[in-house]
Amino acid sequence: MDVSIVTIVLVVLLIVVVVAFIFYAQKIKNGKQDAESLITDAENKANEITANAKRDAENLKREAELYKRDAENFKKEARYALKEEEQKQRRDIENEFKQERKELKESEQRLTQREEVLGRKDDTLSNKERNLDSKEESLAKKSDTLNKREQELVLIEEKKQQELERISNLSMDEAKNIIITETREGLTKEMAQMIRQSEEKATAEADKKAKRIISLAIQRVSSDSVAEQTISVVTLPDDSMKGRIIGREGRNIRTFEALTGIDVIIDDTPEAVVLSGFDPIRREIARMTLEQLVQDGRIHPARIEELVEKNRKAIDHKIREYGEQAAFEVGAHNLHPDLMKIMGRLHFRTSYGQNVLDHSVEVANIAGNLAAEMGENIQLAKRAGFLHDIGKALDHEVEGSHVEIGTELARKYKENPIVINTIASHHNDTEPNSIIAVLVAAADALSAARPGARRESIENYIKRLKDLENISTSFDGVDNAFALQAGREVRVMVKPEKLSDDKMTILARDIKNRIENEMDYPGNIKVTVIRETRAVDYAK
């Protein structure tokens, strides 16, 4: 049994060895065939590369021969060109030499002729010199005679001056002072006449044209005359609602004021609550919130907070609508959406009680009408007038004046350079560089100065009247001054013995200049100087 197992194992091993030998023999045979095929491919590629290299070498050789022939042709052409250039230069040089020889000959001929002429002139000059010597002698004699006569005239003038001083009882300095005073008065009179004539002529023409243009522009614009307030009044259904608004221990009213930033004034006014605050946007949010609370009836801190947040989002949407509507009114349809939203904030901004957004629309319309009369770009004038006060929407949030803020906004959103300059110059902070900038400044003044557009505090009004009178009475020769027509005119009474009629014109001009330099005021101020002489007697 053991012998048979060993035999079987040996047989199996022998079979395995034979199979392995056959497998390796086959593999060696296949490897040899692969090597032969690789060698064959390499030889084919080498032959192909050799053939290509030979073809490239032949092509390069042919190209080299062509370049060589081209180079030889180029050398030949260059030699021909150099020879032709050399011949041309030689011809030019020879022609120049011939021309110079000709000019030298002509110059020699002219010099010879001049020498002959100068020789003749020398003879003539020698004769003239002799004549001049004789004339000099006669002139010397005449000069001595004139000197003697001048001395005699000086003596006569001195005697005449002494005689005049004796007759007039005046010295020379006193006489000079009299003449200078008379001359100054005459010049003052002529200067005053010239000023009056030039001012009358310029004023007549300018006023006529300006009144016509402004009247045509104003009559085409209709605006409201409503002054904005810094308070809002909310009507209540009954007085019992006031207690609910205050809440237990005042918690409702404290929450309301903390969230809105607006003071709630609850007094004896029947069925009404007053909201007071200088921020119109916050005041509007407070008004809307309080009206909704009164209508709903549920008044507690959580409900107040909810409605305040809701109305803040609603007012933001309203602001955009106000800006879009105003832009549509003035024809600025392509205005940037951000600028429209910023302009919408001006609906809740006032200046001297005038709504700034309404003022901007009014300025745009007036500027457009003025531009139409002047033949300027109407749409550009309206756009500049509409945006001139855009800085007021952010002047309480951004540092700087509304002019600086508006100018930076216009630059940021790449507005027209004329619009940027109009915003920067409408308060004379910079020089206007276009007619449209001047028209917008005029439209701004017209919109602010028209009756009912703005209101001022009584303190500012009284101060302006006092400043007018103080400036007028500060000049020499002024007896009294009165501010009239709500500060639109000042009448100056002068002392007739100190100021003449001619000096009145100069005084009126000086007062006008002082008012322009030292005061801020809307519109124009008329300066009237009055000089009056009275003769009074009594019959007894």
Backbone torsions as a table, in degrees:
resi	resn	phi	psi	omega
1	MET	NA	-41.3	179.0
2	ASP	-68.1	-37.0	-178.7
3	VAL	-66.7	-40.2	-179.4
4	SER	-67.3	-37.0	179.1
5	ILE	-65.9	-43.2	180.0
6	VAL	-62.9	-40.9	-179.6
7	THR	-62.3	-44.9	-179.7
8	ILE	-61.3	-41.2	-179.7
9	VAL	-63.9	-43.1	-179.6
10	LEU	-63.3	-42.8	180.0
11	VAL	-60.7	-44.2	-179.5
12	VAL	-62.0	-41.5	179.3
13	LEU	-64.1	-41.0	179.7
14	LEU	-62.6	-40.6	179.8
15	ILE	-64.3	-42.2	-179.7
16	VAL	-62.4	-41.0	-179.2
17	VAL	-64.9	-42.6	-179.0
18	VAL	-62.6	-45.2	-179.1
19	VAL	-61.8	-41.5	-179.7
20	ALA	-65.0	-40.1	179.8
21	PHE	-62.6	-44.2	179.5
22	ILE	-62.8	-40.3	-178.7
23	PHE	-64.0	-43.7	-179.9
24	TYR	-70.8	-34.0	178.1
25	ALA	-64.7	-42.1	178.8
26	GLN	-65.4	-39.2	-179.9
27	LYS	-65.6	-40.4	178.6
28	ILE	-64.2	-39.8	-179.6
29	LYS	-63.9	-43.9	179.1
30	ASN	-64.0	-38.8	178.9
31	GLY	-63.9	-39.3	178.5
32	LYS	-63.1	-42.7	178.4
33	GLN	-62.5	-41.6	178.9
34	ASP	-63.3	-39.5	179.9
35	ALA	-65.1	-41.0	179.6
36	GLU	-63.7	-40.5	179.4
37	SER	-66.3	-37.2	177.7
38	LEU	-65.4	-40.5	178.5
39	ILE	-62.7	-42.5	179.9
40	THR	-62.1	-44.8	179.2
41	ASP	-62.9	-40.2	-179.9
42	ALA	-64.2	-41.6	178.6
43	GLU	-63.1	-40.3	179.7
44	ASN	-63.8	-43.7	178.9
45	LYS	-64.7	-39.8	179.0
46	ALA	-62.7	-43.0	178.5
47	ASN	-63.0	-40.3	180.0
48	GLU	-64.8	-43.5	179.4
49	ILE	-63.7	-40.9	179.2
50	THR	-61.8	-43.8	179.7
51	ALA	-63.1	-43.5	178.8
52	ASN	-63.3	-40.3	-179.8
53	ALA	-63.5	-40.4	178.7
54	LYS	-63.2	-42.8	179.8
55	ARG	-63.2	-43.6	179.1
56	ASP	-62.2	-40.0	179.7
57	ALA	-63.5	-42.0	178.6
58	GLU	-64.3	-41.6	178.1
59	ASN	-62.9	-42.3	178.9
60	LEU	-63.7	-38.4	179.5
61	LYS	-63.4	-43.8	179.6
62	ARG	-64.7	-41.6	178.8
63	GLU	-63.8	-38.7	178.5
64	ALA	-62.6	-40.6	178.1
65	GLU	-64.0	-39.5	178.6
66	LEU	-64.7	-44.9	178.0
67	TYR	-59.8	-37.6	179.9
68	LYS	-64.4	-44.1	178.0
69	ARG	-63.6	-41.2	178.5
70	ASP	-62.8	-40.0	179.7
71	ALA	-63.3	-41.9	178.6
72	GLU	-63.3	-41.0	178.3
73	ASN	-64.0	-41.8	179.4
74	PHE	-61.8	-41.7	178.1
75	LYS	-60.7	-42.5	179.7
76	LYS	-63.0	-45.3	179.3
77	GLU	-62.2	-40.4	179.6
78	ALA	-63.1	-41.1	178.9
79	ARG	-62.3	-43.7	179.2
80	TYR	-62.1	-43.2	-179.0
81	ALA	-64.0	-41.5	178.8
82	LEU	-63.1	-40.7	178.8
83	LYS	-63.9	-44.5	179.2
84	GLU	-63.1	-42.0	178.8
85	GLU	-63.0	-40.5	179.8
86	GLU	-63.9	-42.3	178.4
87	GLN	-64.9	-40.1	179.2
88	LYS	-63.5	-42.6	179.0
89	GLN	-64.5	-40.1	177.9
90	ARG	-60.8	-43.2	179.0
91	ARG	-62.4	-43.2	179.6
92	ASP	-62.3	-42.9	-179.9
93	ILE	-64.3	-41.6	178.6
94	GLU	-63.3	-40.0	178.9
95	ASN	-65.5	-38.6	178.4
96	GLU	-64.5	-42.0	178.8
97	PHE	-62.2	-40.9	179.6
98	LYS	-63.7	-42.9	-180.0
99	GLN	-64.3	-42.2	179.7
100	GLU	-64.5	-40.2	177.3
101	ARG	-61.1	-40.6	180.0
102	LYS	-64.7	-42.7	179.8
103	GLU	-66.5	-36.6	178.0
104	LEU	-63.9	-40.3	177.9
105	LYS	-63.5	-42.9	178.8
106	GLU	-64.2	-40.2	178.1
107	SER	-62.4	-41.2	178.1
108	GLU	-61.3	-39.9	178.8
109	GLN	-64.8	-43.4	179.7
110	ARG	-64.4	-40.2	178.7
111	LEU	-62.7	-39.6	178.5
112	THR	-62.4	-43.3	179.2
113	GLN	-64.4	-40.1	179.1
114	ARG	-65.1	-38.2	177.9
115	GLU	-60.6	-40.7	178.5
116	GLU	-64.3	-42.9	179.6
117	VAL	-64.7	-41.9	179.6
118	LEU	-64.1	-35.7	176.7
119	GLY	-61.6	-42.1	178.8
120	ARG	-66.5	-37.8	-179.1
121	LYS	-67.7	-32.2	178.7
122	ASP	-61.2	-40.3	178.8
123	ASP	-63.7	-41.4	-178.8
124	THR	-66.9	-40.2	-178.9
125	LEU	-65.3	-36.8	178.3
126	SER	-61.1	-39.5	177.3
127	ASN	-66.3	-40.4	-179.2
128	LYS	-66.8	-35.9	178.5
129	GLU	-61.0	-39.9	178.3
130	ARG	-63.4	-41.8	178.6
131	ASN	-64.6	-39.0	-180.0
132	LEU	-64.6	-36.9	178.4
133	ASP	-60.1	-42.2	179.5
134	SER	-67.6	-36.4	179.8
135	LYS	-69.1	-36.8	178.7
136	GLU	-61.0	-39.1	178.9
137	GLU	-62.7	-43.0	180.0
138	SER	-67.6	-36.7	178.1
139	LEU	-66.1	-38.1	178.1
140	ALA	-61.1	-40.3	178.3
141	LYS	-64.9	-42.1	179.7
142	LYS	-65.9	-36.6	179.0
143	SER	-63.3	-40.2	177.3
144	ASP	-62.3	-41.1	179.8
145	THR	-64.1	-41.7	179.7
146	LEU	-65.1	-38.1	179.3
147	ASN	-62.0	-42.1	178.4
148	LYS	-62.6	-43.1	-179.4
149	ARG	-65.6	-38.1	177.8
150	GLU	-61.5	-42.8	177.6
151	GLN	-60.7	-40.9	177.2
152	GLU	-63.5	-39.6	179.2
153	LEU	-65.6	-38.3	178.0
154	VAL	-60.9	-43.6	178.7
155	LEU	-63.3	-41.2	179.6
156	ILE	-64.0	-42.1	179.3
157	GLU	-62.8	-42.7	178.2
158	GLU	-61.3	-42.6	177.7
159	LYS	-64.1	-39.6	-179.9
160	LYS	-64.7	-43.6	179.6
161	GLN	-62.2	-43.9	178.5
162	GLN	-61.7	-39.6	-179.8
163	GLU	-66.9	-40.8	178.7
164	LEU	-63.7	-43.1	178.1
165	GLU	-62.3	-36.9	179.3
166	ARG	-68.3	-39.8	-177.6
167	ILE	-72.2	-44.3	-174.1
168	SER	-87.4	-8.9	-177.1
169	ASN	57.0	32.1	178.5
170	LEU	-126.3	142.7	174.0
171	SER	-82.8	173.8	179.8
172	MET	-63.6	-43.2	179.8
173	ASP	-63.4	-40.0	178.9
174	GLU	-64.8	-41.3	178.2
175	ALA	-63.1	-40.3	178.2
176	LYS	-62.2	-42.4	-180.0
177	ASN	-61.9	-39.3	178.6
178	ILE	-63.7	-44.3	-178.7
179	ILE	-64.5	-42.7	-179.2
180	ILE	-63.7	-41.7	179.7
181	THR	-62.6	-45.5	178.7
182	GLU	-62.6	-39.7	179.8
183	THR	-66.2	-41.0	180.0
184	ARG	-63.4	-42.0	179.2
185	GLU	-64.3	-39.7	178.2
186	GLY	-64.4	-41.7	178.4
187	LEU	-66.2	-38.8	177.5
188	THR	-59.6	-42.5	179.4
189	LYS	-63.9	-44.9	179.7
190	GLU	-64.7	-40.8	180.0
191	MET	-64.1	-42.2	178.6
192	ALA	-63.4	-40.3	178.4
193	GLN	-63.6	-42.5	179.5
194	MET	-64.4	-42.1	179.4
195	ILE	-62.2	-45.1	-179.8
196	ARG	-61.4	-45.4	-177.4
197	GLN	-64.3	-46.1	-178.4
198	SER	-66.6	-40.2	179.3
199	GLU	-67.0	-41.1	179.2
200	GLU	-62.9	-43.7	-179.3
201	LYS	-65.5	-49.0	-179.5
202	ALA	-64.4	-41.2	-178.8
203	THR	-65.8	-40.7	-179.2
204	ALA	-62.5	-47.1	-178.6
205	GLU	-70.0	-45.7	-177.6
206	ALA	-65.9	-43.8	-179.9
207	ASP	-62.5	-40.5	-178.4
208	LYS	-62.0	-48.1	-179.4
209	LYS	-69.7	-43.0	-177.8
210	ALA	-64.5	-42.8	179.8
211	LYS	-63.2	-38.8	180.0
212	ARG	-64.9	-47.6	-178.0
213	ILE	-65.0	-45.0	-177.6
214	ILE	-66.9	-39.6	-179.9
215	SER	-64.7	-40.5	178.0
216	LEU	-65.7	-36.7	-179.7
217	ALA	-72.2	-43.0	-175.7
218	ILE	-68.8	-39.6	-175.1
219	GLN	-68.9	-13.6	178.0
220	ARG	-95.5	3.4	-179.3
221	VAL	-121.2	128.1	174.1
222	SER	-117.8	129.9	-176.8
223	SER	-135.5	154.9	175.8
224	ASP	-76.3	155.3	178.6
225	SER	-120.3	52.1	-176.5
226	VAL	-108.9	128.2	178.1
227	ALA	-90.1	134.1	178.6
228	GLU	-76.5	155.9	-180.0
229	GLN	-114.0	165.2	176.0
230	THR	-101.1	12.6	177.9
231	ILE	-132.3	156.6	174.2
232	SER	-129.7	141.5	-178.5
233	VAL	-111.8	127.0	178.3
234	VAL	-109.4	124.1	-179.3
235	THR	-81.3	136.9	-179.6
236	LEU	-108.6	150.8	178.1
237	PRO	-67.1	-33.7	177.2
238	ASP	-159.9	169.0	-176.7
239	ASP	-71.9	-17.6	179.0
240	SER	-66.6	-21.7	179.8
241	MET	-67.2	-23.9	179.8
242	LYS	-62.5	-39.9	178.7
243	GLY	-64.9	-38.5	179.7
244	ARG	-68.6	-34.8	177.6
245	ILE	-66.2	-38.5	179.0
246	ILE	-68.6	-42.5	178.0
247	GLY	79.4	174.7	-179.7
248	ARG	-67.0	123.2	-179.2
249	GLU	55.7	25.1	175.9
250	GLY	75.4	19.2	-175.8
251	ARG	-69.9	-35.4	-179.0
252	ASN	-65.7	-47.8	-176.7
253	ILE	-68.9	-34.0	177.2
254	ARG	-66.8	-43.4	177.6
255	THR	-62.0	-43.6	-179.8
256	PHE	-60.7	-48.1	-178.8
257	GLU	-67.3	-35.7	179.5
258	ALA	-68.2	-39.0	-177.4
259	LEU	-77.0	-35.8	-175.6
260	THR	-96.2	-23.5	-175.9
261	GLY	73.4	21.2	-177.9
262	ILE	-120.0	138.9	177.7
263	ASP	-80.5	134.6	176.8
264	VAL	-103.9	117.5	-177.9
265	ILE	-104.6	113.3	178.7
266	ILE	-114.0	108.0	-177.1
267	ASP	-125.1	-155.5	-176.8
268	ASP	-81.9	1.2	179.0
269	THR	-62.1	124.9	-175.6
270	PRO	-70.7	131.9	172.4
271	GLU	54.2	42.9	178.9
272	ALA	-157.3	146.3	175.2
273	VAL	-128.3	137.5	-177.0
274	VAL	-104.3	130.9	174.8
275	LEU	-105.8	123.8	-175.9
276	SER	-121.3	132.2	177.9
277	GLY	-179.8	150.0	-177.1
278	PHE	-90.2	-9.7	176.3
279	ASP	-93.2	105.9	-174.7
280	PRO	-64.9	-29.4	-179.7
281	ILE	-69.0	-46.4	178.0
282	ARG	-65.4	-35.4	179.2
283	ARG	-66.5	-36.9	177.6
284	GLU	-67.7	-41.2	176.7
285	ILE	-60.6	-42.2	179.2
286	ALA	-64.6	-41.1	179.8
287	ARG	-62.7	-47.4	-180.0
288	MET	-61.5	-41.5	-178.8
289	THR	-64.7	-45.9	-177.6
290	LEU	-66.0	-39.9	178.1
291	GLU	-62.7	-40.0	178.9
292	GLN	-69.1	-36.7	177.8
293	LEU	-64.6	-41.7	179.8
294	VAL	-66.2	-40.0	-178.8
295	GLN	-70.0	-38.7	-177.9
296	ASP	-76.6	-37.7	179.6
297	GLY	90.4	-18.0	179.7
298	ARG	-90.7	103.9	-176.5
299	ILE	-119.4	105.6	175.4
300	HIS	-155.0	163.4	-172.7
301	PRO	-55.3	-41.6	-178.2
302	ALA	-63.7	-43.2	179.5
303	ARG	-66.5	-37.8	178.6
304	ILE	-62.5	-46.2	179.4
305	GLU	-61.5	-41.4	179.5
306	GLU	-62.3	-46.6	-177.9
307	LEU	-70.3	-35.9	178.2
308	VAL	-62.0	-45.3	179.0
309	GLU	-64.4	-40.9	178.8
310	LYS	-63.0	-42.9	-178.1
311	ASN	-72.8	-27.0	174.3
312	ARG	-62.0	-43.5	177.4
313	LYS	-66.7	-38.6	179.8
314	ALA	-65.5	-40.4	-178.9
315	ILE	-68.9	-31.8	175.9
316	ASP	-62.8	-41.4	176.8
317	HIS	-66.0	-39.8	178.4
318	LYS	-63.3	-40.5	179.9
319	ILE	-58.0	-45.2	178.5
320	ARG	-63.0	-40.8	179.1
321	GLU	-63.7	-41.9	178.5
322	TYR	-61.2	-43.0	179.5
323	GLY	-65.3	-43.3	179.2
324	GLU	-64.1	-41.9	180.0
325	GLN	-64.4	-42.9	179.6
326	ALA	-65.4	-41.4	178.2
327	ALA	-63.3	-37.7	177.5
328	PHE	-65.6	-37.7	-179.2
329	GLU	-63.0	-37.7	-177.5
330	VAL	-93.4	-1.3	177.0
331	GLY	83.9	17.8	178.9
332	ALA	-94.1	64.4	-173.6
333	HIS	-70.1	-30.0	-176.3
334	ASN	-92.9	20.4	178.3
335	LEU	-68.9	143.7	-179.1
336	HIS	-60.2	138.2	-178.7
337	PRO	-56.2	-36.0	178.7
338	ASP	-65.7	-38.6	177.9
339	LEU	-66.7	-37.1	176.8
340	MET	-60.8	-42.7	-179.6
341	LYS	-65.8	-40.3	178.5
342	ILE	-64.6	-40.2	177.2
343	MET	-64.3	-33.8	178.0
344	GLY	-62.5	-28.5	177.6
345	ARG	-64.9	-25.0	-179.4
346	LEU	-68.9	-14.6	175.4
347	HIS	-61.8	-27.0	-179.8
348	PHE	-104.8	20.6	179.9
349	ARG	-121.2	134.9	179.8
350	THR	-122.2	155.1	175.4
351	SER	-135.8	112.2	-174.6
352	TYR	55.1	35.4	178.6
353	GLY	85.1	-4.6	-179.1
354	GLN	-94.7	130.3	177.7
355	ASN	-64.2	123.1	-171.9
356	VAL	-70.4	-34.8	178.4
357	LEU	-67.3	-44.5	176.0
358	ASP	-62.0	-39.1	177.6
359	HIS	-62.3	-40.9	180.0
360	SER	-65.2	-41.6	177.2
361	VAL	-64.4	-40.8	179.6
362	GLU	-64.8	-43.3	177.7
363	VAL	-62.1	-40.9	178.9
364	ALA	-60.7	-44.9	-179.2
365	ASN	-66.7	-42.9	179.2
366	ILE	-64.7	-43.7	179.3
367	ALA	-62.7	-39.2	177.5
368	GLY	-63.4	-41.7	178.1
369	ASN	-66.7	-41.3	176.9
370	LEU	-63.2	-40.8	178.5
371	ALA	-64.0	-37.3	177.9
372	ALA	-63.1	-41.1	179.3
373	GLU	-68.6	-30.7	-177.5
374	MET	-90.9	-5.0	-179.3
375	GLY	77.7	24.9	179.8
376	GLU	-97.5	178.6	-179.9
377	ASN	-71.6	111.1	-173.9
378	ILE	-68.0	-47.3	-176.5
379	GLN	-63.9	-39.6	179.0
380	LEU	-67.0	-38.2	178.1
381	ALA	-65.1	-42.1	177.9
382	LYS	-63.6	-42.2	-179.5
383	ARG	-63.4	-43.8	179.3
384	ALA	-65.5	-41.0	178.2
385	GLY	-66.6	-35.7	-179.8
386	PHE	-67.1	-36.5	-174.9
387	LEU	-95.8	1.8	-170.1
388	HIS	-64.3	-29.3	-178.5
389	ASP	-110.5	23.5	-175.9
390	ILE	-63.2	-26.1	179.9
391	GLY	-64.7	-22.0	179.9
392	LYS	-68.0	-17.9	178.8
393	ALA	-72.4	-21.0	-175.7
394	LEU	-125.1	5.8	-173.4
395	ASP	-68.3	-17.5	176.5
396	HIS	-92.2	-3.2	178.2
397	GLU	-113.0	-31.7	-177.2
398	VAL	-111.4	142.6	-178.7
399	GLU	-74.7	138.2	179.6
400	GLY	121.1	166.5	178.0
401	SER	-74.2	163.3	-178.9
402	HIS	-66.0	-24.9	176.9
403	VAL	-68.2	-46.8	179.6
404	GLU	-64.0	-43.7	-179.2
405	ILE	-64.0	-45.0	179.8
406	GLY	-62.8	-39.7	178.9
407	THR	-62.9	-44.4	179.4
408	GLU	-64.4	-39.9	177.6
409	LEU	-61.8	-43.6	-179.5
410	ALA	-64.1	-39.6	176.9
411	ARG	-66.1	-40.9	-178.0
412	LYS	-60.6	-41.2	-178.2
413	TYR	-96.0	17.8	170.2
414	LYS	55.8	50.3	175.1
415	GLU	-75.4	167.0	178.7
416	ASN	-58.8	139.4	179.3
417	PRO	-55.6	-31.4	178.2
418	ILE	-66.8	-38.8	177.9
419	VAL	-64.6	-42.6	180.0
420	ILE	-62.1	-46.6	179.9
421	ASN	-66.0	-34.3	178.0
422	THR	-63.1	-44.8	178.7
423	ILE	-62.8	-41.0	-176.7
424	ALA	-72.6	-25.0	-172.1
425	SER	-110.4	2.0	-173.0
426	HIS	-73.3	-10.7	172.2
427	HIS	-115.5	21.4	178.1
428	ASN	63.1	25.7	173.9
429	ASP	-72.6	-32.3	174.7
430	THR	-133.1	168.5	-179.3
431	GLU	-78.3	132.4	174.6
432	PRO	-71.3	139.1	-179.6
433	ASN	-115.2	19.1	176.8
434	SER	-153.2	159.4	178.1
435	ILE	-66.4	-34.5	-179.2
436	ILE	-62.2	-38.6	178.1
437	ALA	-61.4	-40.1	178.8
438	VAL	-68.3	-40.4	-179.8
439	LEU	-65.2	-39.0	179.4
440	VAL	-67.5	-39.4	177.1
441	ALA	-62.3	-39.9	177.2
442	ALA	-66.3	-41.6	179.0
443	ALA	-65.1	-36.8	177.4
444	ASP	-62.9	-43.1	178.6
445	ALA	-66.3	-39.0	179.4
446	LEU	-65.1	-43.1	-179.1
447	SER	-65.5	-35.6	-178.5
448	ALA	-79.5	-29.8	-172.5
449	ALA	-93.9	-9.5	-178.3
450	ARG	-66.0	150.5	-176.9
451	PRO	-58.7	133.0	176.7
452	GLY	84.5	-3.1	-176.4
453	ALA	-74.9	-41.7	-176.0
454	ARG	-135.1	161.8	175.5
455	ARG	-132.2	146.0	179.9
456	GLU	-117.9	159.9	175.8
457	SER	-73.6	152.7	-177.7
458	ILE	-63.1	-29.5	179.7
459	GLU	-66.5	-45.7	178.9
460	ASN	-63.5	-38.3	-179.8
461	TYR	-63.2	-47.8	-179.1
462	ILE	-65.3	-39.0	179.4
463	LYS	-62.4	-40.1	179.0
464	ARG	-64.3	-40.1	178.0
465	LEU	-64.0	-42.5	179.4
466	LYS	-65.4	-40.9	178.9
467	ASP	-62.0	-40.4	177.7
468	LEU	-59.4	-47.5	-178.0
469	GLU	-68.8	-37.9	-180.0
470	ASN	-66.6	-42.0	178.2
471	ILE	-62.3	-42.3	-177.3
472	SER	-67.0	-40.6	-176.8
473	THR	-80.4	-4.7	-179.2
474	SER	-78.6	-9.6	-178.8
475	PHE	-88.4	149.3	177.6
476	ASP	-66.9	140.9	177.7
477	GLY	89.0	-4.4	-179.6
478	VAL	-88.1	127.7	-179.8
479	ASP	-87.7	-45.3	-178.1
480	ASN	-160.5	162.6	179.2
481	ALA	-144.9	143.8	-177.7
482	PHE	-133.5	126.8	174.3
483	ALA	-86.6	127.7	-175.3
484	LEU	-125.6	169.5	174.3
485	GLN	52.3	50.2	177.3
486	ALA	56.8	36.7	177.5
487	GLY	84.2	10.6	178.5
488	ARG	-89.7	-9.4	179.8
489	GLU	-147.9	144.4	174.1
490	VAL	-129.6	128.2	179.2
491	ARG	-107.7	126.9	-173.8
492	VAL	-112.0	122.6	177.4
493	MET	-98.2	124.7	-177.4
494	VAL	-109.7	160.2	177.0
495	LYS	-83.3	119.4	-173.6
496	PRO	-65.2	-27.8	-178.7
497	GLU	-76.6	-15.2	-179.2
498	LYS	-103.5	-27.8	-178.1
499	LEU	-124.4	132.8	176.6
500	SER	-87.0	172.9	179.0
501	ASP	-62.8	-35.4	-177.7
502	ASP	-69.5	-34.7	-179.1
503	LYS	-76.3	-13.7	178.6
504	MET	-63.3	-39.9	-179.8
505	THR	-62.1	-43.5	179.8
506	ILE	-65.9	-39.0	178.3
507	LEU	-62.7	-44.3	178.5
508	ALA	-60.4	-38.8	179.3
509	ARG	-68.3	-39.7	179.1
510	ASP	-65.3	-41.7	177.9
511	ILE	-63.2	-42.2	178.9
512	LYS	-59.8	-43.5	179.9
513	ASN	-64.4	-40.9	178.9
514	ARG	-63.4	-41.5	179.6
515	ILE	-63.1	-43.9	-179.4
516	GLU	-64.1	-37.0	-175.8
517	ASN	-81.3	-28.9	-170.0
518	GLU	-110.0	-10.3	-174.3
519	MET	-125.1	153.2	171.9
520	ASP	-112.5	126.8	-175.2
521	TYR	-156.7	150.8	176.1
522	PRO	-83.6	145.4	174.9
523	GLY	73.5	-146.9	-176.8
524	ASN	-119.0	155.5	175.6
525	ILE	-123.3	123.5	-179.3
526	LYS	-87.0	130.7	179.1
527	VAL	-109.9	117.9	-179.8
528	THR	-118.7	121.1	178.7
529	VAL	-104.5	128.5	-175.6
530	ILE	-121.4	127.3	175.9
531	ARG	-121.8	125.3	-174.5
532	GLU	-136.0	132.6	175.9
533	THR	-116.6	126.4	-178.2
534	ARG	-119.5	140.1	173.1
535	ALA	-115.0	118.0	-174.6
536	VAL	-121.5	134.0	175.9
537	ASP	-145.2	159.2	-176.8
538	TYR	-122.2	131.6	175.8
539	ALA	-87.6	128.2	-177.7
540	LYS	-114.5	NA	NA
